[in-house]
Amino acid sequence: MPDRYLRPSWFTKRIFNGAVASLARVGVSVMGSRILTVRGRTTGADRSIPVNLLTYGGQRYLVAPRGTTQWVRNLRAAGEGRLRVGRRVEAFRADEVPDDEKTEILRAYLRRWRFEVGAFFQGVGPKSPDGELRRIAPDHPVFRVTGGSR
């Protein structure tokens, strides 16, 4: 079965992501937003995109609501990246979370950002049963973010 990926609309790519990234560049984090920069797996050039950084259970996570995006593929290949808000840039290591460990992370992510990303979760929300969250877990890559580059 091919990886799930929902392509962003023109508005999301050109307007929404641009606005969130611009705010993050000047130091304004919109509900935890950061600019993720990761080395491209083919070109080796840095690629950047705004993401929502989730803190849950004392750990930090990046969740891909649209599925196996380009940033997900690049992060899998590089294993590390940088998160930026304002002048603060943090290098990090990324470890992908197995599907059977995603249920409560996805629930926490949806609790915080459902208004923004809920449409990408196939009708599953923060109050959905564990079985529904387990069903969609393979469609939403999750990475544990830990300090320092490899």
C-alpha positions in Angstrom: 0.0 0.0 0.0 1.5 3.4 -1.0 2.3 6.0 1.7 -0.5 8.5 2.3 0.1 12.1 1.3 -2.3 15.0 1.1 -1.0 17.7 -1.1 -1.5 21.2 0.4 -3.7 23.7 -1.5 -2.3 26.8 -3.2 -3.6 28.9 -0.3 -1.8 26.8 2.3 1.5 26.7 0.4 1.6 30.4 -0.6 -0.4 32.3 2.1 -0.9 30.3 5.3 2.5 28.6 5.5 4.2 31.8 4.4 2.4 33.8 7.1 3.2 31.3 9.9 6.9 31.1 8.7 7.2 34.9 8.6 5.9 35.1 12.2 8.3 32.4 13.4 11.2 34.1 11.7 10.6 37.3 13.7 10.1 35.3 17.0 6.3 34.9 17.1 5.4 31.2 17.6 1.7 30.6 16.8 0.6 27.9 19.3 4.0 26.2 19.2 4.9 26.7 15.5 8.5 26.5 14.4 10.4 26.5 11.2 11.7 23.1 10.5 14.9 23.0 8.4 16.2 19.7 7.2 18.8 18.6 4.5 17.2 17.5 1.3 17.7 13.8 0.7 18.5 14.2 -3.0 19.9 17.7 -3.4 21.6 18.1 0.0 20.2 21.6 0.1 18.4 22.9 3.2 14.5 22.7 3.0 12.3 24.7 5.4 8.6 24.5 6.3 6.5 25.6 9.3 5.5 22.8 11.7 3.8 22.4 15.0 6.0 21.2 17.8 4.1 19.2 20.3 5.2 18.8 23.9 3.6 15.7 25.5 4.6 13.6 28.5 7.8 15.5 28.9 9.0 14.8 25.4 8.7 16.8 22.1 7.3 15.5 18.8 6.8 16.5 15.2 3.6 15.0 13.7 2.9 14.9 9.9 -0.8 15.6 9.6 -0.6 15.3 5.8 1.2 12.0 5.8 4.5 11.1 4.2 5.4 14.6 3.0 8.7 15.7 1.6 9.9 17.0 5.0 9.1 13.5 6.5 11.1 11.8 3.7 14.0 14.2 4.2 13.9 13.8 8.0 13.9 10.1 7.7 17.0 10.3 5.5 18.9 12.9 7.5 17.9 11.8 11.0 18.4 15.4 12.2 17.3 19.0 11.6 16.9 22.4 13.1 13.9 24.1 14.6 13.8 27.9 14.6 11.7 30.6 16.2 13.1 34.1 16.0 16.9 34.0 16.4 16.7 30.9 18.5 17.8 27.9 16.4 17.9 24.4 17.9 19.6 21.5 16.3 17.9 18.2 17.1 17.9 14.4 16.4 14.8 12.8 15.2 13.7 9.3 16.0 10.6 8.0 14.3 7.9 6.7 16.7 6.5 3.2 15.9 2.8 3.0 15.0 1.9 1.1 18.2 3.2 4.0 20.3 1.4 6.9 18.5 -2.1 6.7 20.0 -1.7 9.2 22.9 0.6 11.4 20.9 -1.9 11.7 18.1 -4.7 12.4 20.6 -2.6 15.2 22.2 -1.8 16.6 18.8 -5.4 16.7 17.8 -6.5 18.1 21.2 -4.2 21.1 20.5 -4.4 21.6 16.7 -7.6 19.9 15.5 -9.0 23.3 14.3 -6.1 23.6 11.9 -5.4 19.9 10.9 -8.5 18.0 11.8 -9.5 17.6 8.1 -6.4 15.4 7.5 -7.3 12.8 10.1 -10.2 11.0 8.4 -12.8 12.1 10.9 -10.8 11.0 13.9 -10.5 13.4 16.8 -9.1 13.7 20.3 -12.1 12.0 21.8 -12.1 9.1 19.4 -11.6 5.5 20.7 -8.0 4.2 20.8 -8.8 1.8 18.0 -9.6 4.6 15.6 -6.3 6.4 16.5 -4.4 3.1 16.0 -6.2 2.7 12.6 -4.9 6.0 11.3 -1.5 5.9 13.0 0.4 4.5 9.9 -0.9 7.5 7.9 0.7 10.1 10.2 4.5 9.8 10.7 5.6 11.0 14.2 9.2 11.9 15.2 10.5 12.2 18.7 12.7 15.4 18.9 15.8 15.2 21.1 18.5 17.8 21.6 21.7 17.9 19.7 22.7 16.8 16.2 24.1 13.3 15.6 
